């Protein structure tokens, strides 16, 4: 299934795309489909690689210190008025 759309391209880009499609013995429709598919694939791989990167190790903080930090965060959070978030 295909969706039809209209693209507005600068004349110079249109000529480059038309020439590239002709050199490949294909249509502009096929050229655009391949180019956009390749671009989206590269972006998807970038995002995937970012999510696959290992997380740094947690800081070496004693449990007692973490508990203290947690209590301070809760105390500060209680000072926030819910209306301030709207």
Gaussian input, Z-matrix of N, CA and C with variables (Angstrom, degrees):
# hf/3-21g

backbone

0 1
 N
 C     1     B1
 C     2     B2     1     A1
 N     3     B3     2     A2     1     D1
 C     4     B4     3     A3     2     D2
 C     5     B5     4     A4     3     D3
 N     6     B6     5     A5     4     D4
 C     7     B7     6     A6     5     D5
 C     8     B8     7     A7     6     D6
 N     9     B9     8     A8     7     D7
 C    10    B10     9     A9     8     D8
 C    11    B11    10    A10     9     D9
 N    12    B12    11    A11    10    D10
 C    13    B13    12    A12    11    D11
 C    14    B14    13    A13    12    D12
 N    15    B15    14    A14    13    D13
 C    16    B16    15    A15    14    D14
 C    17    B17    16    A16    15    D15
 N    18    B18    17    A17    16    D16
 C    19    B19    18    A18    17    D17
 C    20    B20    19    A19    18    D18
 N    21    B21    20    A20    19    D19
 C    22    B22    21    A21    20    D20
 C    23    B23    22    A22    21    D21
 N    24    B24    23    A23    22    D22
 C    25    B25    24    A24    23    D23
 C    26    B26    25    A25    24    D24
 N    27    B27    26    A26    25    D25
 C    28    B28    27    A27    26    D26
 C    29    B29    28    A28    27    D27
 N    30    B30    29    A29    28    D28
 C    31    B31    30    A30    29    D29
 C    32    B32    31    A31    30    D30
 N    33    B33    32    A32    31    D31
 C    34    B34    33    A33    32    D32
 C    35    B35    34    A34    33    D33
 N    36    B36    35    A35    34    D34
 C    37    B37    36    A36    35    D35
 C    38    B38    37    A37    36    D36
 N    39    B39    38    A38    37    D37
 C    40    B40    39    A39    38    D38
 C    41    B41    40    A40    39    D39
 N    42    B42    41    A41    40    D40
 C    43    B43    42    A42    41    D41
 C    44    B44    43    A43    42    D42
 N    45    B45    44    A44    43    D43
 C    46    B46    45    A45    44    D44
 C    47    B47    46    A46    45    D45
 N    48    B48    47    A47    46    D46
 C    49    B49    48    A48    47    D47
 C    50    B50    49    A49    48    D48
 N    51    B51    50    A50    49    D49
 C    52    B52    51    A51    50    D50
 C    53    B53    52    A52    51    D51
 N    54    B54    53    A53    52    D52
 C    55    B55    54    A54    53    D53
 C    56    B56    55    A55    54    D54
 N    57    B57    56    A56    55    D55
 C    58    B58    57    A57    56    D56
 C    59    B59    58    A58    57    D57
 N    60    B60    59    A59    58    D58
 C    61    B61    60    A60    59    D59
 C    62    B62    61    A61    60    D60
 N    63    B63    62    A62    61    D61
 C    64    B64    63    A63    62    D62
 C    65    B65    64    A64    63    D63
 N    66    B66    65    A65    64    D64
 C    67    B67    66    A66    65    D65
 C    68    B68    67    A67    66    D66
 N    69    B69    68    A68    67    D67
 C    70    B70    69    A69    68    D68
 C    71    B71    70    A70    69    D69
 N    72    B72    71    A71    70    D70
 C    73    B73    72    A72    71    D71
 C    74    B74    73    A73    72    D72
 N    75    B75    74    A74    73    D73
 C    76    B76    75    A75    74    D74
 C    77    B77    76    A76    75    D75
 N    78    B78    77    A77    76    D76
 C    79    B79    78    A78    77    D77
 C    80    B80    79    A79    78    D78
 N    81    B81    80    A80    79    D79
 C    82    B82    81    A81    80    D80
 C    83    B83    82    A82    81    D81
 N    84    B84    83    A83    82    D82
 C    85    B85    84    A84    83    D83
 C    86    B86    85    A85    84    D84
 N    87    B87    86    A86    85    D85
 C    88    B88    87    A87    86    D86
 C    89    B89    88    A88    87    D87
 N    90    B90    89    A89    88    D88
 C    91    B91    90    A90    89    D89
 C    92    B92    91    A91    90    D90
 N    93    B93    92    A92    91    D91
 C    94    B94    93    A93    92    D92
 C    95    B95    94    A94    93    D93
 N    96    B96    95    A95    94    D94
 C    97    B97    96    A96    95    D95
 C    98    B98    97    A97    96    D96
 N    99    B99    98    A98    97    D97
 C   100   B100    99    A99    98    D98
 C   101   B101   100   A100    99    D99
 N   102   B102   101   A101   100   D100
 C   103   B103   102   A102   101   D101
 C   104   B104   103   A103   102   D102
 N   105   B105   104   A104   103   D103
 C   106   B106   105   A105   104   D104
 C   107   B107   106   A106   105   D105
 N   108   B108   107   A107   106   D106
 C   109   B109   108   A108   107   D107
 C   110   B110   109   A109   108   D108
 N   111   B111   110   A110   109   D109
 C   112   B112   111   A111   110   D110
 C   113   B113   112   A112   111   D111
 N   114   B114   113   A113   112   D112
 C   115   B115   114   A114   113   D113
 C   116   B116   115   A115   114   D114
 N   117   B117   116   A116   115   D115
 C   118   B118   117   A117   116   D116
 C   119   B119   118   A118   117   D117
 N   120   B120   119   A119   118   D118
 C   121   B121   120   A120   119   D119
 C   122   B122   121   A121   120   D120
 N   123   B123   122   A122   121   D121
 C   124   B124   123   A123   122   D122
 C   125   B125   124   A124   123   D123
 N   126   B126   125   A125   124   D124
 C   127   B127   126   A126   125   D125
 C   128   B128   127   A127   126   D126
 N   129   B129   128   A128   127   D127
 C   130   B130   129   A129   128   D128
 C   131   B131   130   A130   129   D129
 N   132   B132   131   A131   130   D130
 C   133   B133   132   A132   131   D131
 C   134   B134   133   A133   132   D132
 N   135   B135   134   A134   133   D133
 C   136   B136   135   A135   134   D134
 C   137   B137   136   A136   135   D135
 N   138   B138   137   A137   136   D136
 C   139   B139   138   A138   137   D137
 C   140   B140   139   A139   138   D138
 N   141   B141   140   A140   139   D139
 C   142   B142   141   A141   140   D140
 C   143   B143   142   A142   141   D141
 N   144   B144   143   A143   142   D142
 C   145   B145   144   A144   143   D143
 C   146   B146   145   A145   144   D144
 N   147   B147   146   A146   145   D145
 C   148   B148   147   A147   146   D146
 C   149   B149   148   A148   147   D147
 N   150   B150   149   A149   148   D148
 C   151   B151   150   A150   149   D149
 C   152   B152   151   A151   150   D150
 N   153   B153   152   A152   151   D151
 C   154   B154   153   A153   152   D152
 C   155   B155   154   A154   153   D153
 N   156   B156   155   A155   154   D154
 C   157   B157   156   A156   155   D155
 C   158   B158   157   A157   156   D156
 N   159   B159   158   A158   157   D157
 C   160   B160   159   A159   158   D158
 C   161   B161   160   A160   159   D159
 N   162   B162   161   A161   160   D160
 C   163   B163   162   A162   161   D161
 C   164   B164   163   A163   162   D162
 N   165   B165   164   A164   163   D163
 C   166   B166   165   A165   164   D164
 C   167   B167   166   A166   165   D165
 N   168   B168   167   A167   166   D166
 C   169   B169   168   A168   167   D167
 C   170   B170   169   A169   168   D168
 N   171   B171   170   A170   169   D169
 C   172   B172   171   A171   170   D170
 C   173   B173   172   A172   171   D171
 N   174   B174   173   A173   172   D172
 C   175   B175   174   A174   173   D173
 C   176   B176   175   A175   174   D174
 N   177   B177   176   A176   175   D175
 C   178   B178   177   A177   176   D176
 C   179   B179   178   A178   177   D177
 N   180   B180   179   A179   178   D178
 C   181   B181   180   A180   179   D179
 C   182   B182   181   A181   180   D180
 N   183   B183   182   A182   181   D181
 C   184   B184   183   A183   182   D182
 C   185   B185   184   A184   183   D183
 N   186   B186   185   A185   184   D184
 C   187   B187   186   A186   185   D185
 C   188   B188   187   A187   186   D186
 N   189   B189   188   A188   187   D187
 C   190   B190   189   A189   188   D188
 C   191   B191   190   A190   189   D189
 N   192   B192   191   A191   190   D190
 C   193   B193   192   A192   191   D191
 C   194   B194   193   A193   192   D192
 N   195   B195   194   A194   193   D193
 C   196   B196   195   A195   194   D194
 C   197   B197   196   A196   195   D195
 N   198   B198   197   A197   196   D196
 C   199   B199   198   A198   197   D197
 C   200   B200   199   A199   198   D198
 N   201   B201   200   A200   199   D199
 C   202   B202   201   A201   200   D200
 C   203   B203   202   A202   201   D201
 N   204   B204   203   A203   202   D202
 C   205   B205   204   A204   203   D203
 C   206   B206   205   A205   204   D204
 N   207   B207   206   A206   205   D205
 C   208   B208   207   A207   206   D206
 C   209   B209   208   A208   207   D207
 N   210   B210   209   A209   208   D208
 C   211   B211   210   A210   209   D209
 C   212   B212   211   A211   210   D210
 N   213   B213   212   A212   211   D211
 C   214   B214   213   A213   212   D212
 C   215   B215   214   A214   213   D213
 N   216   B216   215   A215   214   D214
 C   217   B217   216   A216   215   D215
 C   218   B218   217   A217   216   D216
 N   219   B219   218   A218   217   D217
 C   220   B220   219   A219   218   D218
 C   221   B221   220   A220   219   D219
 N   222   B222   221   A221   220   D220
 C   223   B223   222   A222   221   D221
 C   224   B224   223   A223   222   D222
 N   225   B225   224   A224   223   D223
 C   226   B226   225   A225   224   D224
 C   227   B227   226   A226   225   D225
 N   228   B228   227   A227   226   D226
 C   229   B229   228   A228   227   D227
 C   230   B230   229   A229   228   D228
 N   231   B231   230   A230   229   D229
 C   232   B232   231   A231   230   D230
 C   233   B233   232   A232   231   D231
 N   234   B234   233   A233   232   D232
 C   235   B235   234   A234   233   D233
 C   236   B236   235   A235   234   D234
 N   237   B237   236   A236   235   D235
 C   238   B238   237   A237   236   D236
 C   239   B239   238   A238   237   D237
 N   240   B240   239   A239   238   D238
 C   241   B241   240   A240   239   D239
 C   242   B242   241   A241   240   D240
 N   243   B243   242   A242   241   D241
 C   244   B244   243   A243   242   D242
 C   245   B245   244   A244   243   D243
 N   246   B246   245   A245   244   D244
 C   247   B247   246   A246   245   D245
 C   248   B248   247   A247   246   D246
 N   249   B249   248   A248   247   D247
 C   250   B250   249   A249   248   D248
 C   251   B251   250   A250   249   D249
 N   252   B252   251   A251   250   D250
 C   253   B253   252   A252   251   D251
 C   254   B254   253   A253   252   D252
 N   255   B255   254   A254   253   D253
 C   256   B256   255   A255   254   D254
 C   257   B257   256   A256   255   D255

   B1=1.4450
   B2=1.5288
   B3=1.2806
   B4=1.4569
   B5=1.5222
   B6=1.3223
   B7=1.4567
   B8=1.5209
   B9=1.3096
   B10=1.4677
   B11=1.5143
   B12=1.3305
   B13=1.4600
   B14=1.5208
   B15=1.2887
   B16=1.4538
   B17=1.5162
   B18=1.3168
   B19=1.4602
   B20=1.5165
   B21=1.2982
   B22=1.4567
   B23=1.5113
   B24=1.3270
   B25=1.4592
   B26=1.5190
   B27=1.3123
   B28=1.4647
   B29=1.5406
   B30=1.3332
   B31=1.4708
   B32=1.5209
   B33=1.3324
   B34=1.4647
   B35=1.5311
   B36=1.3323
   B37=1.4615
   B38=1.5210
   B39=1.3269
   B40=1.4606
   B41=1.5281
   B42=1.3377
   B43=1.4711
   B44=1.5293
   B45=1.3245
   B46=1.4692
   B47=1.5260
   B48=1.3275
   B49=1.4638
   B50=1.5223
   B51=1.3235
   B52=1.4655
   B53=1.5278
   B54=1.3356
   B55=1.4648
   B56=1.5283
   B57=1.3282
   B58=1.4634
   B59=1.5286
   B60=1.3260
   B61=1.4653
   B62=1.5214
   B63=1.3229
   B64=1.4666
   B65=1.5253
   B66=1.3361
   B67=1.4734
   B68=1.5223
   B69=1.3203
   B70=1.4658
   B71=1.5336
   B72=1.3274
   B73=1.4769
   B74=1.5254
   B75=1.3264
   B76=1.4621
   B77=1.5211
   B78=1.3040
   B79=1.4649
   B80=1.5301
   B81=1.3196
   B82=1.4659
   B83=1.5299
   B84=1.3346
   B85=1.4652
   B86=1.5264
   B87=1.3157
   B88=1.4657
   B89=1.5238
   B90=1.3383
   B91=1.4585
   B92=1.5309
   B93=1.3349
   B94=1.4617
   B95=1.5275
   B96=1.3358
   B97=1.4676
   B98=1.5241
   B99=1.3378
   B100=1.4632
   B101=1.5254
   B102=1.3302
   B103=1.4689
   B104=1.5307
   B105=1.3136
   B106=1.4622
   B107=1.5293
   B108=1.3195
   B109=1.4598
   B110=1.5194
   B111=1.3372
   B112=1.4681
   B113=1.5297
   B114=1.3158
   B115=1.4656
   B116=1.5289
   B117=1.3408
   B118=1.4593
   B119=1.5247
   B120=1.3214
   B121=1.4605
   B122=1.5258
   B123=1.3321
   B124=1.4732
   B125=1.5200
   B126=1.3278
   B127=1.4658
   B128=1.5167
   B129=1.3192
   B130=1.4557
   B131=1.5285
   B132=1.3382
   B133=1.4614
   B134=1.5159
   B135=1.3431
   B136=1.4679
   B137=1.5211
   B138=1.3331
   B139=1.4651
   B140=1.5178
   B141=1.3250
   B142=1.4498
   B143=1.5227
   B144=1.3288
   B145=1.4587
   B146=1.5195
   B147=1.3253
   B148=1.4625
   B149=1.5190
   B150=1.3357
   B151=1.4613
   B152=1.5266
   B153=1.3331
   B154=1.4542
   B155=1.5215
   B156=1.3313
   B157=1.4568
   B158=1.5296
   B159=1.3180
   B160=1.4633
   B161=1.5276
   B162=1.3030
   B163=1.4569
   B164=1.5208
   B165=1.3250
   B166=1.4656
   B167=1.5278
   B168=1.2974
   B169=1.4670
   B170=1.5294
   B171=1.3164
   B172=1.4616
   B173=1.5244
   B174=1.3140
   B175=1.4686
   B176=1.5248
   B177=1.2961
   B178=1.4621
   B179=1.5238
   B180=1.3350
   B181=1.4653
   B182=1.5234
   B183=1.3102
   B184=1.4774
   B185=1.5270
   B186=1.3128
   B187=1.4574
   B188=1.5303
   B189=1.3065
   B190=1.4672
   B191=1.5356
   B192=1.3362
   B193=1.4613
   B194=1.5349
   B195=1.3248
   B196=1.4675
   B197=1.5205
   B198=1.3234
   B199=1.4608
   B200=1.5317
   B201=1.3244
   B202=1.4650
   B203=1.5375
   B204=1.3235
   B205=1.4696
   B206=1.5240
   B207=1.3307
   B208=1.4574
   B209=1.5338
   B210=1.3177
   B211=1.4663
   B212=1.5303
   B213=1.3345
   B214=1.4665
   B215=1.5289
   B216=1.3248
   B217=1.4606
   B218=1.5239
   B219=1.3255
   B220=1.4617
   B221=1.5234
   B222=1.3204
   B223=1.4664
   B224=1.5236
   B225=1.3356
   B226=1.4666
   B227=1.5269
   B228=1.3375
   B229=1.4636
   B230=1.5271
   B231=1.3242
   B232=1.4640
   B233=1.5304
   B234=1.3222
   B235=1.4674
   B236=1.5266
   B237=1.3224
   B238=1.4661
   B239=1.5180
   B240=1.3141
   B241=1.4543
   B242=1.5214
   B243=1.3578
   B244=1.4616
   B245=1.5325
   B246=1.3128
   B247=1.4642
   B248=1.5147
   B249=1.3461
   B250=1.4582
   B251=1.5274
   B252=1.3236
   B253=1.4624
   B254=1.5226
   B255=1.3074
   B256=1.4649
   B257=1.4954
   A1=108.50
   A2=117.52
   A3=122.33
   A4=110.22
   A5=115.65
   A6=121.90
   A7=107.39
   A8=116.19
   A9=119.90
   A10=108.36
   A11=114.80
   A12=120.15
   A13=108.87
   A14=115.86
   A15=121.78
   A16=108.18
   A17=115.86
   A18=121.06
   A19=109.24
   A20=116.14
   A21=120.43
   A22=107.48
   A23=116.26
   A24=121.93
   A25=109.86
   A26=116.39
   A27=118.06
   A28=108.06
   A29=116.33
   A30=120.65
   A31=112.31
   A32=117.01
   A33=119.79
   A34=111.26
   A35=117.70
   A36=120.82
   A37=110.32
   A38=116.96
   A39=120.46
   A40=110.50
   A41=116.66
   A42=120.27
   A43=111.01
   A44=117.40
   A45=120.10
   A46=111.43
   A47=116.64
   A48=120.64
   A49=110.36
   A50=116.39
   A51=120.86
   A52=109.97
   A53=117.33
   A54=121.53
   A55=110.99
   A56=117.18
   A57=120.60
   A58=110.50
   A59=117.25
   A60=120.28
   A61=110.55
   A62=117.60
   A63=121.00
   A64=111.26
   A65=117.22
   A66=120.41
   A67=111.34
   A68=116.26
   A69=120.77
   A70=111.85
   A71=116.06
   A72=122.01
   A73=111.02
   A74=114.90
   A75=120.26
   A76=108.97
   A77=116.23
   A78=120.98
   A79=110.02
   A80=115.14
   A81=119.11
   A82=109.92
   A83=117.15
   A84=120.71
   A85=110.36
   A86=117.09
   A87=121.28
   A88=109.86
   A89=116.63
   A90=120.65
   A91=110.56
   A92=116.78
   A93=120.11
   A94=111.57
   A95=117.34
   A96=119.96
   A97=110.77
   A98=116.71
   A99=119.90
   A100=111.36
   A101=116.66
   A102=120.39
   A103=111.04
   A104=116.79
   A105=119.64
   A106=111.27
   A107=116.98
   A108=120.58
   A109=110.45
   A110=116.76
   A111=121.04
   A112=111.05
   A113=117.04
   A114=121.49
   A115=111.03
   A116=116.45
   A117=120.01
   A118=111.51
   A119=116.94
   A120=121.09
   A121=110.72
   A122=116.72
   A123=120.27
   A124=110.78
   A125=117.04
   A126=119.84
   A127=111.10
   A128=116.62
   A129=120.91
   A130=110.52
   A131=116.93
   A132=120.47
   A133=111.05
   A134=117.15
   A135=120.38
   A136=109.90
   A137=116.49
   A138=120.62
   A139=111.01
   A140=117.14
   A141=121.32
   A142=110.27
   A143=117.26
   A144=120.55
   A145=110.83
   A146=116.68
   A147=119.49
   A148=110.01
   A149=116.35
   A150=119.27
   A151=112.07
   A152=117.25
   A153=120.06
   A154=112.51
   A155=116.83
   A156=118.16
   A157=108.92
   A158=116.74
   A159=119.39
   A160=111.29
   A161=114.78
   A162=120.27
   A163=108.22
   A164=117.23
   A165=118.54
   A166=109.11
   A167=116.90
   A168=118.89
   A169=109.89
   A170=117.02
   A171=119.32
   A172=110.07
   A173=116.29
   A174=118.65
   A175=110.44
   A176=115.17
   A177=120.67
   A178=108.25
   A179=115.30
   A180=121.23
   A181=107.87
   A182=117.03
   A183=119.64
   A184=111.07
   A185=115.84
   A186=122.30
   A187=111.34
   A188=117.40
   A189=121.50
   A190=109.90
   A191=116.53
   A192=121.30
   A193=110.42
   A194=116.93
   A195=120.55
   A196=110.83
   A197=117.05
   A198=121.86
   A199=110.23
   A200=116.45
   A201=121.66
   A202=110.18
   A203=116.73
   A204=121.32
   A205=110.06
   A206=116.52
   A207=121.61
   A208=110.65
   A209=117.37
   A210=121.53
   A211=110.86
   A212=117.14
   A213=120.99
   A214=110.82
   A215=116.70
   A216=119.87
   A217=111.29
   A218=116.62
   A219=120.00
   A220=110.85
   A221=117.22
   A222=120.79
   A223=110.41
   A224=117.09
   A225=120.72
   A226=110.98
   A227=116.02
   A228=120.11
   A229=111.00
   A230=117.27
   A231=120.19
   A232=111.26
   A233=117.75
   A234=122.04
   A235=112.37
   A236=116.90
   A237=120.61
   A238=109.49
   A239=116.77
   A240=122.03
   A241=108.11
   A242=119.15
   A243=121.67
   A244=113.36
   A245=117.94
   A246=120.88
   A247=113.13
   A248=117.17
   A249=121.03
   A250=111.78
   A251=117.71
   A252=121.51
   A253=112.95
   A254=116.78
   A255=119.42
   A256=111.93
   D1=138.72
   D2=-178.79
   D3=-124.62
   D4=145.21
   D5=172.12
   D6=-104.83
   D7=139.12
   D8=178.08
   D9=-95.33
   D10=143.87
   D11=178.53
   D12=-148.71
   D13=167.50
   D14=177.25
   D15=-117.02
   D16=132.24
   D17=177.34
   D18=-112.83
   D19=140.22
   D20=172.32
   D21=-107.42
   D22=116.99
   D23=-178.50
   D24=-119.76
   D25=147.61
   D26=171.30
   D27=-61.54
   D28=146.41
   D29=-177.87
   D30=-52.72
   D31=-42.42
   D32=-177.32
   D33=-64.45
   D34=-39.31
   D35=178.31
   D36=-68.46
   D37=-40.98
   D38=177.55
   D39=-57.21
   D40=-45.80
   D41=179.96
   D42=-63.53
   D43=-39.06
   D44=178.78
   D45=-64.87
   D46=-42.84
   D47=179.48
   D48=-65.48
   D49=-44.69
   D50=179.75
   D51=-59.80
   D52=-45.23
   D53=179.89
   D54=-64.89
   D55=-41.73
   D56=180.00
   D57=-63.92
   D58=-41.17
   D59=178.23
   D60=-64.20
   D61=-42.04
   D62=178.82
   D63=-63.20
   D64=-41.67
   D65=178.85
   D66=-61.67
   D67=-30.97
   D68=-179.13
   D69=-90.64
   D70=2.03
   D71=-178.50
   D72=56.15
   D73=46.92
   D74=-179.75
   D75=-138.40
   D76=178.11
   D77=179.24
   D78=-93.51
   D79=164.35
   D80=176.46
   D81=-65.05
   D82=-34.01
   D83=178.38
   D84=-59.52
   D85=-48.01
   D86=179.73
   D87=-65.90
   D88=-41.49
   D89=179.93
   D90=-59.32
   D91=-48.77
   D92=179.63
   D93=-62.37
   D94=-43.50
   D95=179.14
   D96=-58.81
   D97=-45.72
   D98=-179.38
   D99=-66.48
   D100=-43.14
   D101=-177.98
   D102=-64.57
   D103=-44.22
   D104=-179.05
   D105=-69.43
   D106=-38.53
   D107=177.36
   D108=-62.10
   D109=-43.76
   D110=178.94
   D111=-63.16
   D112=-44.35
   D113=-179.80
   D114=-61.48
   D115=-46.15
   D116=179.73
   D117=-65.67
   D118=-35.50
   D119=178.42
   D120=-64.83
   D121=-43.03
   D122=178.51
   D123=-63.00
   D124=-42.85
   D125=179.38
   D126=-64.83
   D127=-39.58
   D128=178.79
   D129=-63.21
   D130=-41.15
   D131=178.75
   D132=-65.06
   D133=-38.71
   D134=177.67
   D135=-60.10
   D136=-48.24
   D137=-179.03
   D138=-64.28
   D139=-39.43
   D140=179.94
   D141=-65.73
   D142=-43.49
   D143=179.80
   D144=-62.61
   D145=-38.31
   D146=179.49
   D147=-62.74
   D148=-42.33
   D149=-178.42
   D150=-71.81
   D151=-21.68
   D152=-178.74
   D153=-88.21
   D154=-10.15
   D155=-178.17
   D156=-66.24
   D157=140.47
   D158=-177.00
   D159=-67.90
   D160=144.79
   D161=176.99
   D162=-76.54
   D163=147.15
   D164=176.97
   D165=-66.78
   D166=155.60
   D167=179.78
   D168=-66.08
   D169=149.83
   D170=179.29
   D171=-65.49
   D172=151.71
   D173=179.19
   D174=-65.30
   D175=150.49
   D176=-179.93
   D177=-84.14
   D178=82.10
   D179=-178.02
   D180=-115.26
   D181=128.80
   D182=179.14
   D183=-60.95
   D184=148.32
   D185=-178.52
   D186=-57.22
   D187=-37.20
   D188=179.75
   D189=-61.30
   D190=-41.79
   D191=179.82
   D192=-68.05
   D193=-41.01
   D194=177.68
   D195=-61.14
   D196=-40.28
   D197=178.76
   D198=-62.61
   D199=-41.91
   D200=179.03
   D201=-62.96
   D202=-45.11
   D203=179.27
   D204=-61.95
   D205=-42.93
   D206=179.80
   D207=-59.90
   D208=-45.50
   D209=179.73
   D210=-62.27
   D211=-40.73
   D212=179.35
   D213=-65.35
   D214=-39.74
   D215=177.89
   D216=-64.33
   D217=-42.51
   D218=178.24
   D219=-63.14
   D220=-40.68
   D221=179.71
   D222=-63.95
   D223=-43.05
   D224=178.77
   D225=-65.93
   D226=-38.72
   D227=-178.31
   D228=-64.95
   D229=-30.96
   D230=-178.85
   D231=-70.01
   D232=-16.91
   D233=-179.91
   D234=-84.10
   D235=-8.58
   D236=-177.57
   D237=-83.38
   D238=127.25
   D239=178.03
   D240=-83.05
   D241=129.20
   D242=-177.63
   D243=-54.68
   D244=-31.24
   D245=179.49
   D246=-66.19
   D247=-21.34
   D248=179.91
   D249=-69.69
   D250=-17.63
   D251=-176.80
   D252=-90.68
   D253=-4.13
   D254=-177.40
   D255=-90.87

